[in-house]
């Protein structure tokens, strides 16, 4: 079960960030992350948390997230990693 984000404070939780393969490499995900960070800060969040596949860990680290290890999520029978950006 996914919990709703609070109106202000706490962490902004992101379930999925996906860019169509035809549009990858154009900076779309980077711009989305910048907008998410701006929005989260405007709502006085402590940071942003998300889960991702192992091959995306370096991408999110490059954008200021910290790898907090394996997630408890088993969504889709996949292995997920917890990533957190604290403000």
C-alpha positions as CSV (number, residue, x, y, z in Angstrom):
1,X,0.0,0.0,0.0
2,X,1.3,3.4,-0.9
3,X,0.8,6.3,1.6
4,X,-0.2,9.7,0.4
5,X,2.3,12.5,0.6
6,X,1.5,15.1,3.3
7,X,0.4,18.5,2.1
8,X,3.6,20.0,3.6
9,X,6.7,18.7,5.4
10,X,7.9,15.1,5.5
11,X,9.4,13.6,2.4
12,X,8.1,13.8,-1.1
13,X,7.7,10.2,-2.3
14,X,8.2,9.4,-5.9
15,X,6.9,6.0,-7.1
16,X,8.1,6.2,-10.7
17,X,9.9,8.5,-13.1
18,X,10.0,7.2,-16.6
19,X,10.9,8.8,-19.9
20,X,9.9,7.2,-23.2
21,X,13.0,5.6,-24.8
22,X,12.5,7.7,-27.9
23,X,13.1,10.8,-25.7
24,X,15.8,9.7,-23.4
25,X,19.1,11.6,-23.5
26,X,17.3,15.0,-24.0
27,X,17.5,16.1,-20.4
28,X,13.8,15.5,-19.7
29,X,14.4,13.4,-16.5
30,X,17.0,15.9,-15.3
31,X,14.5,18.7,-15.7
32,X,11.7,16.7,-14.0
33,X,14.0,16.1,-11.0
34,X,14.9,19.8,-10.8
35,X,11.2,20.7,-10.9
36,X,10.4,18.0,-8.3
37,X,13.1,19.4,-6.0
38,X,11.8,22.9,-6.4
39,X,8.2,21.8,-5.7
40,X,9.3,19.8,-2.7
41,X,11.3,22.7,-1.2
42,X,8.3,25.0,-1.7
43,X,6.2,22.6,0.4
44,X,8.9,22.6,3.1
45,X,9.7,18.9,2.6
46,X,12.7,17.3,4.3
47,X,13.7,15.8,1.0
48,X,12.7,13.4,-1.8
49,X,12.6,9.6,-1.6
50,X,12.2,7.2,-4.5
51,X,12.9,3.6,-5.5
52,X,14.8,2.6,-8.6
53,X,16.4,-0.4,-10.3
54,X,20.1,-1.0,-9.7
55,X,21.3,0.4,-13.1
56,X,19.7,3.8,-12.2
57,X,21.5,4.2,-8.9
58,X,24.5,6.0,-10.4
59,X,22.1,8.3,-12.3
60,X,20.3,9.4,-9.2
61,X,23.5,9.7,-7.2
62,X,24.7,12.1,-9.9
63,X,21.6,14.2,-9.2
64,X,22.2,14.4,-5.4
65,X,20.5,11.3,-4.2
66,X,22.0,8.9,-1.7
67,X,21.7,5.1,-2.1
68,X,20.2,3.7,1.1
69,X,20.3,0.1,-0.1
70,X,17.7,-2.4,-1.0
71,X,14.1,-1.5,-0.7
72,X,11.5,-3.7,0.9
73,X,9.4,-3.2,-2.2
74,X,8.8,-6.3,-4.3
75,X,6.6,-4.5,-6.9
76,X,6.5,-6.4,-10.1
77,X,8.7,-9.1,-8.6
78,X,11.7,-6.8,-9.1
79,X,14.5,-5.7,-6.9
80,X,14.4,-2.0,-6.0
81,X,16.8,0.4,-4.3
82,X,15.9,3.2,-1.9
83,X,17.3,6.6,-3.0
84,X,17.0,9.7,-0.8
85,X,17.8,13.4,-1.4
86,X,17.8,15.3,1.9
87,X,17.5,19.1,1.9
